[in-house]
Amino acid sequence: MSEFQLVMPKMGESIAEATIIRWTKNEGDQIAVDETVLEIATDKVDSEVPSPKAGVLVKKLFKDGDVVAVNAPIAIIALSGTSAASAPAPVSAPAPVVETAAKVEATIQTIKETVSSVGGNRFYSPLVLNIARTENISMSELETIPGTGAEGRVTKKDILDHVQNRGNAQPQTVAAPVALPQTVATPVEQLQTVAAPAAKPSPSVSGGDEIVEMDRMRKLIADHMVMSKHTSPHVTSFVEADVTNMVLWRDKAKKVYEKREGEKITFTPMFIECVVKAIKDYPLINVSIDGYNIIKKKNINVGMAAALPSGNLIVPVIKNADMMNLVGLTKMVNDLANRARNNKLSPDDIQGGTFTVTNVGGFGNVMGTPIINQPQVAILATGAIKKKPAVLETPMGDVIAIRHMMFLSLSYDHRVVDGSLGGSFLRRIADYMEQWDMNREI
């Protein structure tokens, strides 16, 4: 019988595993080419997994709720033209997996051997081991953490909860941190003891209060925000920009653009164009960190935070934003925003970002202190545009005029971005906004 192994797709450069939300097909069901077989989720996006081949679903290798490594086989499909009935019920020896899957299995085996060599007796995902290394959690301490995953596995949430509640436990001597193989993460040369956070106070609940459990996406966002704060020492700088030229130019150009292109032009692509120019001037903003190594990104991929109808947030990414003119940026911004609102984003749409822009002004806020979208090192918040009296320097002397003013906030990772770089970069963005050419064509 000819069989095909469906594997867990890779959802992004920093994603090592995904959770199966639900299977849309049962064993014995017919599957057409590109038909959805199951739905999965990561800490960034939900997605459907289609089958690239037609056939019959012979065996599901995992259940709903299981966490599966990327490139690992998740289902066996009997290809069209073969009889599903002839397939044995138990699948004892699946066919060889593709080369990338074999590499993943080899990595997992290496991790198992590493854990075993230091006295552990449970399997831990690369993500959990990375967190343990960062937080100076010894293997003996890791063994004591209750696991809520499949077969008692410690999940990302389990270890983050343990870190958060470490203050409840008696202080203990920090043993040797978890050692990781080179294929999982580059080990740092020195590890310092991390002080345990204070014990989390119990919430007060009165008779009229309502307890609402977070939906799955909100839980993932919460974990991601806590992880970012644990990872990066955040610093935020502020400037106020006179964006009168941008406002007046858009008022003049928006009707022409909408009539010609059939869509609106917002301030977002205009802001992104200024950000891209500033990144070219200060490329050390466009980096990420791996231990004590700084990774300089070749491409400028700008993420734009978008609010979903559910109230949650997602960050689709404009790839190679430096290669687009204003019309191209506008079309990409409108397309990503529309698909985000309709839950039509693909995994590729939300991965690979190197810098993020979030518009707090859309909610009437004049400024904000955004949290860095890991593994990036900076994020810009644009505030509401307000008319204000401002002092203008003219050849005839200083005058007071009504201008369109806006605050910009830049949160950055103080491990690699100092105040000089962060402040200069932010000021350069404001300069490009204030120097917007009133006579440019759209």
N, C-alpha and C positions, 0 to 999 in steps of 0.2 A: 504494500500500500504506500502511495506517495504522500508524504506528510510535509507540512510547513510549520515551523515554530514562530509564533508571534511573540516578539520581545517588547519589553518596556522601553518606550522611546526616550531619548535624551531630551529633556525639556529646557536645557540651558547650561551654560558653561559651569555654573556653580551648583547645579542640581545633581545629587548623587542617588536620590531615591524618590519614589512617588507612592502615594496611597491610592489603592483601588476604592473608588466610591461605590460603584455598583456595576455588575455585568448586565449588559443589555441583551445578551444572547445566552441561551442555555445549551448544555451539552446535547448534541443531536440536531441543533438548529442549522438550517442552511444560511450561508453568509455570502453575500455578493461582493464584488470588488469595490473597495472603498466604503463598505458598509461598517457602521460603528459596532464594535464588539463589546467595549467597556468604557466607563468614564473614570478618569483618574484626577488626582489633585496633588499639587506641590504647594510650597509656601508662597508661590507667586501667582499661579493661575490654575483654573480647572480646564480640563481638555478631554476630548473624545479620542479614542484610539481606534482607527479604522483598520480593516484587514486589506493588505495590498493584493491578496489573492482570493479567488472564489473557492468555496468548499463547504465542508461540514465541521462544526466545532466538535471535536472528539473529546478533548479533556481540558478543563480549567485547572491550572496548576496552583492558583491562589484563590482565596475567598475575599468577599467584601470586607474592607477595613484593613487588609494586609498591607504592609509596607514592603515594596519591592525595589531592589537596586536597578538602576538603568541598565539596559541591554541584557537583562536576565530574561529567560523565556517565561512567558505567563500563560500561554495556551498552545494547544496542538490542534492544527486544522488539517483534516483530510482533504486534499485538493480535488476539485471537480473531476469526475471521470473515475474516481475510486469509490468503493463502497464503504460508508461509515460503519455499516453493520459488521463488516469484517474486522474492524479494529478491536483489539482486546480491551476489556473494560479497564483493567489497571495498566497504566503506562509505566513499565518498569525501567526502560532504557530509552529516553528520547534521543532523537537523531542529533548528530553534532550541531552545535550552535555556530553562528557566524564568528569570524575571527575576533571581532570586538567583544562579543559576549564572552568568549574564551578568556580574553584578557581580564575582563571584569571578574570572572570566577577565580582566576589566578590571584587577583588582588585580594578578593575576599578570603581566599585560603591563606594568603600571607598574613592578613589581619588576624585570622583565627590562630595561626601559629604564634603570632606575637603575643596575643592575649594569653594563650596557654603557657607561654614561656615565662610569664610573670605571675603565674598562679591563678589566672582566671578560669572560669569554667562556663562562661556564657559568651554568645556571639554579640558583638557590638558593631553597629554601622559605622562607616568612616566619619559621618557627621557627629555622632555621639562621642567618638574617640577624639575628634578635633576639639570639641567643647571641653572634654575632660582635660586634655592637655592645656588648653588656654586657662582653665580655672584651677589648675594645680590639683585636680582630683586624682588621688592614687588609685591603683587597681583594686586594693582592698576596700576602699571607700566606694568605688564604682560597683563592686559586687553587692553592696548593701542597699543599693537603690532599687525599690520595687519597680518592676516593668509592667506597663499596661499594654504593650504591643503583643503581636502574635507570639505565642509560646513564651510569654513572659519577657519579651525583648524590651530593653530600655529605649524609649523613644526620645526624640528631641525635647518634647514637652516634659517628660519625666526628669531629665537631667537639668533642664532650666528651672523647674520647680524646686529641685533639690538644691541648686545653687541659691535660689531666692530664699529658701528656708534654712540655709546653713546656720544662721544665727541662733536657731532654736536648739542646736546640738551643742554639747560640751566641746570646748576647743581641743583639737588633737594635733599631734605632730604630723606635718605634711610629709608623706612618704614620697618615693620617687614618682614623678609624674608618668602618665601613660606614654609609652614610647610608640611612635607611629612609623610605619615603613615609609620610605621615600615616595612610593607611588601614591600615598594618601595625602601627605602634607609635608612641607619642608620643615624639619624640626628647628626650633630656635636654639641659639647657643646658650642662653641663660634663661632661667625661669625664676621669677620672684614670687614670694608668698602673697596671695591676694587676700585682703581682709574680708572676712565674711560679712555680708550685709546684715543690717539690724533685722530682728524678727518682724515678720509682717503682722500688723495688728488685725484682730478679728473684726469684720465689718459689723456694724450695729444694724439690726433689723427690727423694725417695729411692726405692729399689727396691720397697718395699712399699706406696707411696702409690698412691691411685686418683684419677685426674683425671675429674671429672664436669662436663660442660658445663651451665651454668645453663639451665633451661627458659626459653621466651620471656617468660613473665610475670615471672619472677625478674629477667631482664635489664632489663625495663622498670622494675621497682621499684627496682633498683640505680641506674639512670640518674636516676630521679626523686628518690631520696634524695641523690645527689651534687649534683644541680641545686639542691635545696633548701638544702643546706649552702653552696653557692657563692653563692646568692642572698641568704639571710638571715643576719645575725649573731645566732646563737642565744644566749639567756640562759635559765636555768631557775631558778625559785623553788620552794620547798617549804614546806608547812605540814602539821601533824598535826591531824586532826579527830577529835573524839569522836562517833562515829556510833551510839552505844548506842540512842538513840531510834529511829533508822531500823531497826536490827536487830530490836529488840523489836516495833516496829509491823509489820514484814514477817512475823515469826514468827506474829503474831496474824492478819494479813490474808490470808496466802497460801492457806490452805485454803479460806477463804470465796471468794476470787477464783477459784481453780481450779475449784471446784464450780459457780460461777455462769457463768464465761466459758469453761471448758473448756481453759484454758491457764495456764501458770505466770506469776507476777510475779517478776522478778529485781530486783537492785539497779540495773541500768543505767538503766531509765526514771526511777527515783527520783533518780539522780545527774543525769540530763539535765534534769529539772525544776529542780533547784537551779542548774545552769549557766545555764539560760535566764533565771531570775530575776536572776542576777548580771550577765548580759549587758545586761539592761534597765537595770540600775543603772550599768553602765560600757559604753556603746555603742561607745566607741572601740576595744574589743577586736574588734568585729564589722565589720572593715574589710579592704580589700586595698590594694595599692600598685601604681600605674602610673607609673613614673618617679619624679618628685617630687610626684605627685598622690596624695592619699588618697581612696579610694572608700568612702564610708560605706554599708553595706548596709542596705537597708530591711527585708529579711526575715531572720529568724533560722533558718538551716538547719543543723542539727547533724549532722555526720558521726559514725558509730560504727565504729571499726576492728573488723573481723571476720576471724578466722583461717579459712582455707579448708582442706579436707582435705589438699590438696597441701602445706600448710605456708606457702603464700603468704598475702598479706594484701590485703584489699579494704575500701573505706570507703563503704558505702551511706549515704545522706543522708536524714534526717528533715526534710522541707520544712515550713516555717512551724511549727516546734516550739513557738513561743510561743502558737499558737492552739489547742493541744491540752491537755486535762486529763491526769491520770495514767493513766486507763484508755486514752485514745487513744494516749499515748506507749507504753504497754506493748504494745498491739496492733501498733503500727508497728514497735517494736523486735523483737518476736517474728517478725513477717512478714519483715522484711528479713534477720534472722539466718538464718531457715529457707531463704529463697531464695538467700542467699549460699552456704550449705553445699551446696545442690543445684545451684549454678551456673545459677540462673534469674533473676539480676538483669538488668534492662534498662539501656540507656545512661542513661536519665533517672534511674534509681535512684542513680547514683553521681556525679552532677554537681550543681553549684550550692551546695556546702557553704560555709558561712561560718565555722565553728568545728568542731573535731574533738575527740572524747573517745575515749581508748583505755584499756582495762582490763588493765593489766599484772598486777593481782592475780589474774586468772584463771589465771596460770601460777605462782602462789605467790610472786610478787615483791612486796616491800614498797614499792618506788618505782622510777621510771624517769626517763630524760631523753629524751622522745620528740622526733622530728624533725618540724618543721612541715610540714603538708600544703599545699603551694603551690596557689593564691596567697593562702591565709589567712595570718594573722599570729600565731596562737597555737594550741596544742594542749594538752589536759589529760590527764594519766595518773593513773588511780586505782589505788592499791595494794591489797594483801591486807588484809582486816580481821582484826586480831589482838586477843585479850584481853590487857590489860596493867593493872598497878596504876597508878592515876592519882590525883592530889590533887584533891579536890573542896572547894569553898568552901561551907559551910553556915552558917545562922544560929547554930549552936552551935559553929562553928569549923571548921578544916580537917580533912578525914578522907581516908584512903586507901581507894579502892574499886577493884574490878575493872571495867574499862570496855572497850568495843569501840572500838579506835583504828585509824585509817587515815591513811596519808600521801597527800597530793595533790601532784603535780608539774605545774607549768605552764611549758612552753617557749614563748618569745615572741620576735618579731622586734624587735630593739633599734633598728631604723631608725625605728620609729614607736611602739613600746611601751617606755616607760621603766620603771625598777624600781618607781617609785611606783605607776603604773597597774597593772603586772603583779602586784605584790605585793598591792595593795589588792583587785584583782579576785579573786585566788586566796583571800585571806582571807574575802571576801564569800561565795564558794562554800562554804567550810567553815562559816561562820556559819549559812547556810541549812540545811546538813546537820545541824548540832548543834541547831538550833531546830525540827527536824521535829516536827510535832504528833502526839503519841501517840494522840489521840482522833479523828483525822480518819477519815471514812468512805471506803471504796474503792468 
